[in-house]
Amino acid sequence: MTNQIATVTSFPRNCTCHYELCIAKRRNLIKKCAFTLAEVLITLGIIGVVAAITLPVLVQNYQKHVIINRLKVAYTTIGNAIDQAVSDYGDAQDWYIPDGVAKVKSDYVSEHYLIPYLNIVKDCNHSKAKGCVPTNKSPDNSVYTLVVASSRVLLLSNGVAINVFSGSFGGTSNDKRILIYLYINGIKDININGKDVFYTELGGYEGAYTFNPNKLMPYGFSNSKDRINYTTGSNSCNKNSNGMKCFALILYDNWKITKDYPW
């Protein structure tokens, strides 16, 4: 049995045919396993197309995530200040606001109901210096500069800036409405409505104090309104309007920026 095994497994040292056959098979295997240049280029092309399609979506989703988080920080910061003011002064709808022009009202609201409860790094106090005069851009590409003579711009320690306005707004009879614009990235050269700046109002829809009189709510928001009220009509959140109700739309959509959002 041993001799038979040796005969099967041993080959003469001077026999080269088996070696050459092995080498040939190896070369053939390498050829079969390797990619041609054309195959490599096609694969890279496919990867490039997939990346071109998916990367912009991923980047946009990340930007939306960042905006929502910063908006929550800004909204919570000012909301907490309002809560403390309510604790000290009572219901917001009963707060004293003096008669007179908007500047007088805005200053009183800022100095009594906001500044004492916020970490302020700079009170612009109607200054026209750089960083104190917001210029906003709407989804419809309209650009306008706020009149800081009638409102109060405050820069906070967390990087948020706010513009405080009190007075008549939008043709309503209430001449003591309190609107606070949230600049979630501070005051930039151009601040895009619904992306850099969001509009809020104390007491809910048009300052009527019908939703929650002691809470800062997104501008135009009401628990009795449908989604279409925020996406159509005046001040709505679409590409043909000024985007003032974009925060109301985000809150209605459970703190999400959906596909029909105007950017």
Helices and strands as residue ranges (DSSP letters): H 2-9, H 17-33, H 37-89, G 92-94, H 102-113, G 115-117, E 120-123, E 135-137, E 143-145, E 152-156, E 161-167, E 177-183, E 191-192, E 197-202, G 205-207, E 216-218, H 228-231, H 246-252
